[in-house]
Amino acid sequence: MKIKKMLFTVIAASMLMLTACGSSSSTAESSKSAASEVSGSSAAETDKTETQAAESAAPETSVSDSSKTPESNTDNSSSSKDTIVVYFSATGTTKGVAEKIAEVTGGDIYEIVPQEKYTAEDLNWHDDKSRTTIEMNDTGARPKINGELPDLSGYKTVYIGYPIWWGDAPRIMSTFVESVKLDGKTVIPFCTSGSSPIGNSGKNLEKQAGQGSWLSGGRLDGGISKEKLTEWIDGIK
Ligand SMILES: Cc1cc2nc3c(=O)[nH]c(=O)nc-3n(C[C@H](O)[C@H](O)[C@H](O)COP(=O)(O)O)c2cc1C
C-alpha cells in the first residue's frame, strides 16, 4: 500500500498542479481537465509533498446525488438491446460518462448501488481509517450491492465503469464481476480518475471474473464529448 500511497500522492500533487493552473475546482472536475481523454497522463514529474496534495484534494470530495438515490438499479428484464453499461460512481463523474456511453451505443444502463452508501467521510482517502482506505487495503473486501443484479444473458457487450481508487477499481466492482455471468461476452472496462490511467484495474477485474473476453478499455475524461466518445468506442471494437 506504501507504493500505492506514494503513487496517489504524486497523482494528487499533479491534480493540485492542474488546479493551480485554473483548470478545475473539484475532484470530479479535475478528471475533466486531465491531459488525455482516454488514458491519463503520468503524474511522475511532480515532487509535491503528501501534505500539500492532501490539502488540495481533501476538501474537494463530495457525494453526488447518485450515491444517495437509486434503490433499484435498472429494469432491463425485457430488453432486446445487445449492449449494457454497468457502472459504479461515488461522486457522479463515472455516472455521467456511463450515461453518455449508453446514449452513444443505444445500450441499457445499470448502476451498481452499494448497500451501504459511501459518505464524504468514507471517501476521505487521506484518512488511514476511512472506509475506502480500509477496503482498498484489503484485496478480499467485497462490499455488498443493493438491489437485484442485472441479468446479462441477452447482452453481447458489457461496458464496466468505475472511479479509480488507489490506482485500482473499487472493491465493489470485484463483488460485481464475481457475482454475474460474463462468459461469451465482450467486456470493456472504463474508468474516470483524477489523472491515473486505467492501469491494471481492468486486468484485476478480469482475473476475478474468470470469464468473458475482456478488452483493455481505458480512462475517460469526465467531460468527454459524445464525438470523442464515439471515436473511442469505434477505436476499441
Ligand atoms: C478513495 C479515493 C481514492 C482515489 N484514488 C485515486 C487514484 O489513485 N488516482 C486518481 O487519479 N484519482 C483517484 N481518486 C479520484 C477519483 O478517481 C475521481 O475523482 C473519479 O473521477 C471519481 O469518480 P466518481 O465521481 O464516479 O466517483 C480517488 C478518489 C477517492 C474517493
The ligand as an SDF file (V2000), in Angstrom:
LIG
                    3D

 31 33  0  0  0  0  0  0  0  0999 V2000
  -10.8790    6.9080   -2.0500 C   0  0  0  0  0  0  0  0  0  0  0  0
  -10.4670    7.5550   -3.3380 C   0  0  0  0  0  0  0  0  0  0  0  0
   -9.2970    7.1750   -3.9490 C   0  0  0  0  0  0  0  0  0  0  0  0
   -8.9060    7.7710   -5.1530 C   0  0  0  0  0  0  0  0  0  0  0  0
   -7.7540    7.3550   -5.7510 N   0  0  0  0  0  0  0  0  0  0  0  0
   -7.3790    7.9230   -6.9330 C   0  0  0  0  0  0  0  0  0  0  0  0
   -6.1890    7.4990   -7.5920 C   0  0  0  0  0  0  0  0  0  0  0  0
   -5.4830    6.5800   -7.1570 O   0  0  0  0  0  0  0  0  0  0  0  0
   -5.8440    8.1310   -8.7440 N   0  0  0  0  0  0  0  0  0  0  0  0
   -6.5960    9.1560   -9.2660 C   0  0  0  0  0  0  0  0  0  0  0  0
   -6.2300    9.6820  -10.2960 O   0  0  0  0  0  0  0  0  0  0  0  0
   -7.7360    9.5480   -8.6660 N   0  0  0  0  0  0  0  0  0  0  0  0
   -8.1630    8.9590   -7.5320 C   0  0  0  0  0  0  0  0  0  0  0  0
   -9.3220    9.3400   -6.9400 N   0  0  0  0  0  0  0  0  0  0  0  0
  -10.1860   10.3290   -7.6440 C   0  0  0  0  0  0  0  0  0  0  0  0
  -11.3410    9.6210   -8.3990 C   0  0  0  0  0  0  0  0  0  0  0  0
  -10.8710    8.5410   -9.1860 O   0  0  0  0  0  0  0  0  0  0  0  0
  -12.0340   10.5950   -9.3670 C   0  0  0  0  0  0  0  0  0  0  0  0
  -12.4590   11.7210   -8.6790 O   0  0  0  0  0  0  0  0  0  0  0  0
  -13.1950    9.9090  -10.0630 C   0  0  0  0  0  0  0  0  0  0  0  0
  -13.4670   10.5560  -11.2990 O   0  0  0  0  0  0  0  0  0  0  0  0
  -14.4550    9.8960   -9.2180 C   0  0  0  0  0  0  0  0  0  0  0  0
  -15.4640    9.2100   -9.9300 O   0  0  0  0  0  0  0  0  0  0  0  0
  -16.9690    9.1700   -9.4010 P   0  0  0  0  0  0  0  0  0  0  0  0
  -17.4370   10.6010   -9.3140 O   0  0  0  0  0  0  0  0  0  0  0  0
  -17.7030    8.4220  -10.4510 O   0  0  0  0  0  0  0  0  0  0  0  0
  -16.9790    8.5060   -8.0770 O   0  0  0  0  0  0  0  0  0  0  0  0
   -9.7250    8.7740   -5.7490 C   0  0  0  0  0  0  0  0  0  0  0  0
  -10.9120    9.1570   -5.1150 C   0  0  0  0  0  0  0  0  0  0  0  0
  -11.2860    8.5560   -3.9230 C   0  0  0  0  0  0  0  0  0  0  0  0
  -12.5850    8.9790   -3.2770 C   0  0  0  0  0  0  0  0  0  0  0  0
  1  2  1  0
  2  3  1  0
  2 30  2  0
  3  4  2  0
  4  5  1  0
  4 28  1  0
  5  6  2  0
  6  7  1  0
  6 13  1  0
  7  8  2  0
  7  9  1  0
  9 10  1  0
 10 11  2  0
 10 12  1  0
 12 13  2  0
 13 14  1  0
 14 15  1  0
 14 28  1  0
 15 16  1  0
 16 17  1  0
 16 18  1  0
 18 19  1  0
 18 20  1  0
 20 21  1  0
 20 22  1  0
 22 23  1  0
 23 24  1  0
 24 25  2  0
 24 26  1  0
 24 27  1  0
 28 29  2  0
 29 30  1  0
 30 31  1  0
M  END
$$$$
